[in-house]
Amino acid sequence: MKLIVGLGNPGYEYHLTPHNLGFMVIDRLADICGKELSRREAQALTASTELAGERVVLAKPQTFMNLSGLAVARLLQNYELTPRDLLVLVDEIELPLGMLRIRPRGSAGGHNGLKSIIGALEADDFIRLRMGAQPDRQVEDYVSYLLRPFRPPEMELVAEMLDLASEAVRVILSEGVQKAMNRFNRRVPPTES
């Protein structure tokens, strides 16, 4: 069994913001599986399902981004899983919108959600799938940028990235993280390749 966690902030006002890309992929995966994240457990909304032949729990922590580790640690404990059974979906301000970056382990890279998870688990050996959220223009306040809704012209590229990220999750589960890295870690956004 694998725990697949999308990071974001609960609340409608954050629904289509760059910081909620993790939530958006979890919602996309739940739709693909015909599931709804309606079970409340361990400070998260969850759904159990099967994806790419693997039993998985999809989860969206309801603790707000900076405290995501509390929910993730409790979910791993509830399902008797280890960090190596964890896949975290997260936005990445350093990657252009549309790009993916998969890693089997590593640092938080300045992301407070990942920092919270690493701190709560006292481990960094979990897979993370980072999705590009970099603005296409100069912004003065990155926090405000990450918490404001995507602009309509960005939504087509966001939808493509969500599809790509959903496919990457399926490849990670069915073929392994290395094959997924080879296939999805791109140097240019999908529309330019």
Buried (B, 14 or more C-beta within 10 A) or exposed (E): EBBBBBBBBBEEEBBBBBBBBBBBBBBBBBEBBEBEBEEEBBBBBBBBBEBBEBEBBBBBBBBBBEBBBBBBBBBBEBBEBEBEBBBBBBBBBEBBBBBBBBBBBBEBBEBBBBBBBBBBBEBBEBBBBBBBBBBEEEBEEEEEBBBBBBEEEBEEBBEBBBEBBBBBBBBBBEEEBEEBBEBBBBEEBBEEE
